[in-house]
Amino acid sequence: MTPTNQQPANVFQNRNFVLVFLGALVSELGAILYSFAVSFYILEITHNNAFLQGLYLALCGIALLVFTPLGGVLGDRFSKAKIMYICDFLKGAMILLASVLLLLFKEADIQLIILFVLGTIGNMISGIFNPASGALFPHIIQEEQLQQANAYFTMKSSLESILGIVLAGILYAVMPVHLLFLLVGFCFIASGISETMIRYEFHPTDEKLTVHLALQDMKDGLSYLSTKKAILALLAAVLFINFFFAPVTGNFLPFFVKTDLSAASSYLLDTILTPELWSSVFSVCIGISSLLGAAFMSRQPQSEHCGRRVSCLLCVLAAIMIAGTAGYLLFVERTAQINYFLITLILVCLMIGFLLSCVNIPINTAVMRIIDKDKLSKVNSLISIGSQGMIPLASVLAGMILKSFGCTALLTFCTLGLTVTAASLLFSRSIQDL
């Protein structure tokens, strides 16, 4: 398919897309509230133990990776909509139960166990949910609407990150964590209700699913993916990009807020914003710029090749990371001018958000366009494993680096790795063919 200036019909005219959109709107809001609360609550009850926070992120990541292949098999054999609403109902029920347990048990050690168990099981469910939801679009919308649909979903996620993080910071400050979890649980239940109304043509197989058949399906998915050289090259690159970038948002930002910012005698807008709300400001900046980037991409023609552009944009992202690391070293580590770093970090977040939209939307569209519909769930699960396979290790390693050497060492490590990975993409022939 070649680029065209003719815009396809608006995807919101599609009832199924609207139901998926509304369901995701509610559940992702709940996920934002939950992730914000857990990150800070673990640091709060463990007295800023960065290693335990990193261990939590690692266990959640491992659970997600282990169950994602199963989600890929189920997504290609059963109704994707049914998988989605069952998973949302299960996750909502679990979070409601956890909110009650946190109310009953006040001891920090017991609450930490509850959070670890909830996070692990919740990510097992997400491992089954994600391949099905990620493969649904080609079944409910036209091919020429894929980039538009992905752009609108990115806009939704960006808008939620703007409003949701602000709301999360406010709610975390004014209500007990168990009440916040209660609200999150109802968000997932509401999402499941919306997803029960999705209708699309699905032909179930009469073949009974067994362990042997599931393993064979995974093997078939690997064999199929091995024929897509451009996707494989991209997968290898994303594996390392996520390894070096995930600790910046998952480990560095909460630790910076809880240590450097909280310990400062004064900081920018300290009469208005608590340190936790400053964390919301960073996320809002990413959300605003990501929203603008998605709006920009929604108006762009759907191109057949995006590899060269993606490679260049990732190099720009690496340059921005270098600037952010230099800003921390200069304004926090050496001169204690934390206000200058806050301004630097705002600018970095604004640029990163825009770039991420311009990178992720074409990549997601290319995968949906290239991969056969009946194999998309399995391939999505393999891509998810490949792209996120080292994030649990990155989370633990980042926690150890923070605990032993501090923020400068972590930022330097992540920036150097991201720069080398991004630069190597410029010389990859396979990526240029994507």
MOQUICOR-V573503 format. One record per residue. PSI is psi in whole degrees, 0 to 359 (* if undefined). BURIAL is + if it has 24 or more other ideal C-beta (glycine too) atoms within 12 Angstrom, else -. Layout:
BEGIN
psi->PSI burial->BURIAL
psi->PSI burial->BURIAL
END
This chain:
BEGIN
psi->129 burial->-
psi->157 burial->-
psi->147 burial->-
psi->150 burial->-
psi->351 burial->-
psi->125 burial->-
psi->134 burial->-
psi->166 burial->+
psi->146 burial->-
psi->131 burial->-
psi->342 burial->+
psi->354 burial->-
psi->352 burial->-
psi->117 burial->+
psi->317 burial->-
psi->319 burial->+
psi->318 burial->+
psi->318 burial->+
psi->318 burial->+
psi->318 burial->+
psi->312 burial->+
psi->319 burial->+
psi->315 burial->+
psi->325 burial->+
psi->315 burial->+
psi->314 burial->+
psi->322 burial->+
psi->328 burial->+
psi->316 burial->+
psi->319 burial->+
psi->322 burial->+
psi->313 burial->+
psi->318 burial->+
psi->311 burial->+
psi->318 burial->+
psi->312 burial->+
psi->315 burial->+
psi->316 burial->+
psi->313 burial->+
psi->328 burial->+
psi->323 burial->+
psi->315 burial->+
psi->325 burial->+
psi->313 burial->+
psi->349 burial->+
psi->10 burial->+
psi->52 burial->-
psi->39 burial->+
psi->99 burial->+
psi->330 burial->+
psi->317 burial->+
psi->323 burial->+
psi->317 burial->+
psi->323 burial->+
psi->320 burial->+
psi->312 burial->+
psi->322 burial->+
psi->315 burial->+
psi->319 burial->+
psi->318 burial->+
psi->320 burial->+
psi->317 burial->+
psi->318 burial->+
psi->316 burial->+
psi->320 burial->+
psi->322 burial->+
psi->350 burial->+
psi->319 burial->+
psi->321 burial->+
psi->320 burial->+
psi->324 burial->+
psi->319 burial->+
psi->313 burial->+
psi->323 burial->+
psi->330 burial->+
psi->350 burial->+
psi->339 burial->+
psi->169 burial->+
psi->122 burial->+
psi->321 burial->+
psi->320 burial->+
psi->318 burial->+
psi->318 burial->+
psi->313 burial->+
psi->329 burial->+
psi->316 burial->+
psi->318 burial->+
psi->321 burial->+
psi->317 burial->+
psi->315 burial->+
psi->319 burial->+
psi->316 burial->+
psi->320 burial->+
psi->318 burial->+
psi->324 burial->+
psi->318 burial->+
psi->317 burial->-
psi->324 burial->+
psi->324 burial->+
psi->317 burial->-
psi->322 burial->+
psi->329 burial->+
psi->323 burial->-
psi->324 burial->-
psi->114 burial->-
psi->345 burial->-
psi->137 burial->-
psi->319 burial->-
psi->318 burial->-
psi->319 burial->-
psi->324 burial->+
psi->319 burial->+
psi->317 burial->-
psi->315 burial->+
psi->320 burial->+
psi->316 burial->+
psi->315 burial->+
psi->315 burial->+
psi->320 burial->+
psi->310 burial->+
psi->321 burial->+
psi->322 burial->+
psi->335 burial->+
psi->315 burial->+
psi->319 burial->+
psi->327 burial->+
psi->329 burial->+
psi->324 burial->+
psi->314 burial->+
psi->314 burial->+
psi->323 burial->+
psi->313 burial->+
psi->324 burial->+
psi->340 burial->+
psi->4 burial->+
psi->324 burial->+
psi->310 burial->+
psi->342 burial->+
psi->341 burial->+
psi->349 burial->+
psi->164 burial->+
psi->155 burial->+
psi->321 burial->-
psi->353 burial->-
psi->1 burial->+
psi->313 burial->+
psi->320 burial->+
psi->315 burial->+
psi->315 burial->+
psi->322 burial->+
psi->316 burial->+
psi->323 burial->+
psi->322 burial->+
psi->321 burial->+
psi->318 burial->+
psi->312 burial->+
psi->321 burial->+
psi->316 burial->+
psi->320 burial->+
psi->323 burial->+
psi->331 burial->+
psi->304 burial->+
psi->321 burial->+
psi->318 burial->+
psi->321 burial->+
psi->314 burial->+
psi->320 burial->+
psi->317 burial->+
psi->320 burial->+
psi->312 burial->-
psi->321 burial->+
psi->328 burial->+
psi->332 burial->-
psi->348 burial->-
psi->153 burial->-
psi->152 burial->-
psi->329 burial->+
psi->329 burial->+
psi->323 burial->-
psi->319 burial->+
psi->323 burial->+
psi->317 burial->+
psi->319 burial->+
psi->317 burial->+
psi->317 burial->+
psi->330 burial->+
psi->316 burial->+
psi->324 burial->+
psi->315 burial->+
psi->321 burial->+
psi->317 burial->+
psi->322 burial->+
psi->317 burial->-
psi->319 burial->+
psi->339 burial->+
psi->342 burial->-
psi->2 burial->-
psi->134 burial->+
psi->130 burial->-
psi->163 burial->+
psi->120 burial->-
psi->131 burial->+
psi->101 burial->-
psi->149 burial->-
psi->147 burial->-
psi->350 burial->-
psi->127 burial->-
psi->131 burial->-
psi->124 burial->-
psi->171 burial->-
psi->317 burial->-
psi->317 burial->-
psi->323 burial->-
psi->317 burial->+
psi->323 burial->-
psi->321 burial->-
psi->318 burial->+
psi->318 burial->+
psi->318 burial->-
psi->321 burial->+
psi->319 burial->+
psi->318 burial->+
psi->318 burial->-
psi->316 burial->+
psi->329 burial->+
psi->342 burial->-
psi->350 burial->-
psi->83 burial->+
psi->321 burial->-
psi->319 burial->+
psi->319 burial->+
psi->317 burial->+
psi->317 burial->+
psi->319 burial->+
psi->316 burial->+
psi->320 burial->+
psi->315 burial->+
psi->327 burial->+
psi->312 burial->+
psi->327 burial->+
psi->314 burial->+
psi->323 burial->+
psi->320 burial->+
psi->338 burial->+
psi->324 burial->+
psi->320 burial->+
psi->339 burial->+
psi->314 burial->+
psi->324 burial->+
psi->327 burial->+
psi->310 burial->+
psi->308 burial->+
psi->309 burial->+
psi->322 burial->+
psi->318 burial->+
psi->317 burial->+
psi->318 burial->+
psi->341 burial->+
psi->286 burial->+
psi->311 burial->+
psi->316 burial->+
psi->330 burial->+
psi->349 burial->-
psi->139 burial->-
psi->328 burial->-
psi->157 burial->-
psi->170 burial->+
psi->126 burial->+
psi->34 burial->-
psi->344 burial->-
psi->348 burial->-
psi->317 burial->-
psi->127 burial->+
psi->165 burial->-
psi->320 burial->+
psi->324 burial->+
psi->332 burial->+
psi->325 burial->+
psi->321 burial->+
psi->323 burial->+
psi->316 burial->+
psi->315 burial->+
psi->323 burial->+
psi->320 burial->+
psi->316 burial->+
psi->318 burial->+
psi->316 burial->+
psi->312 burial->+
psi->327 burial->+
psi->322 burial->+
psi->316 burial->+
psi->320 burial->+
psi->319 burial->+
psi->321 burial->+
psi->320 burial->+
psi->315 burial->-
psi->331 burial->+
psi->339 burial->+
psi->357 burial->-
psi->146 burial->+
psi->146 burial->-
psi->112 burial->+
psi->153 burial->+
psi->330 burial->-
psi->134 burial->-
psi->0 burial->+
psi->314 burial->+
psi->315 burial->-
psi->317 burial->+
psi->318 burial->+
psi->315 burial->+
psi->319 burial->-
psi->324 burial->+
psi->327 burial->+
psi->322 burial->+
psi->319 burial->+
psi->318 burial->+
psi->320 burial->+
psi->322 burial->-
psi->320 burial->+
psi->322 burial->+
psi->317 burial->+
psi->319 burial->+
psi->318 burial->+
psi->317 burial->+
psi->322 burial->+
psi->318 burial->+
psi->315 burial->+
psi->318 burial->+
psi->314 burial->-
psi->340 burial->+
psi->308 burial->+
psi->319 burial->+
psi->322 burial->-
psi->354 burial->-
psi->36 burial->-
psi->73 burial->-
psi->332 burial->+
psi->322 burial->+
psi->323 burial->-
psi->324 burial->+
psi->318 burial->+
psi->317 burial->-
psi->317 burial->+
psi->325 burial->+
psi->314 burial->+
psi->319 burial->-
psi->315 burial->+
psi->320 burial->+
psi->318 burial->+
psi->321 burial->+
psi->316 burial->+
psi->315 burial->+
psi->315 burial->+
psi->320 burial->+
psi->321 burial->+
psi->317 burial->+
psi->341 burial->+
psi->311 burial->+
psi->321 burial->+
psi->311 burial->+
psi->324 burial->+
psi->313 burial->+
psi->320 burial->+
psi->317 burial->+
psi->318 burial->+
psi->314 burial->+
psi->328 burial->+
psi->324 burial->+
psi->321 burial->+
psi->138 burial->+
psi->143 burial->-
psi->320 burial->+
psi->355 burial->-
psi->2 burial->+
psi->322 burial->+
psi->314 burial->+
psi->315 burial->+
psi->320 burial->+
psi->319 burial->+
psi->320 burial->+
psi->320 burial->+
psi->319 burial->+
psi->316 burial->+
psi->314 burial->+
psi->320 burial->+
psi->333 burial->+
psi->7 burial->+
psi->330 burial->+
psi->4 burial->+
psi->318 burial->+
psi->317 burial->+
psi->320 burial->+
psi->321 burial->+
psi->315 burial->+
psi->314 burial->+
psi->319 burial->+
psi->320 burial->+
psi->320 burial->+
psi->318 burial->+
psi->316 burial->+
psi->315 burial->+
psi->324 burial->+
psi->324 burial->-
psi->342 burial->-
psi->183 burial->+
psi->323 burial->+
psi->317 burial->+
psi->317 burial->+
psi->313 burial->+
psi->320 burial->+
psi->315 burial->+
psi->311 burial->+
psi->320 burial->+
psi->317 burial->+
psi->315 burial->-
psi->316 burial->+
psi->322 burial->+
psi->314 burial->+
psi->318 burial->+
psi->312 burial->+
psi->319 burial->+
psi->324 burial->+
psi->334 burial->-
psi->332 burial->+
psi->339 burial->+
psi->9 burial->-
psi->115 burial->+
psi->323 burial->-
psi->319 burial->-
psi->322 burial->+
psi->337 burial->-
psi->353 burial->-
psi->* burial->+
END
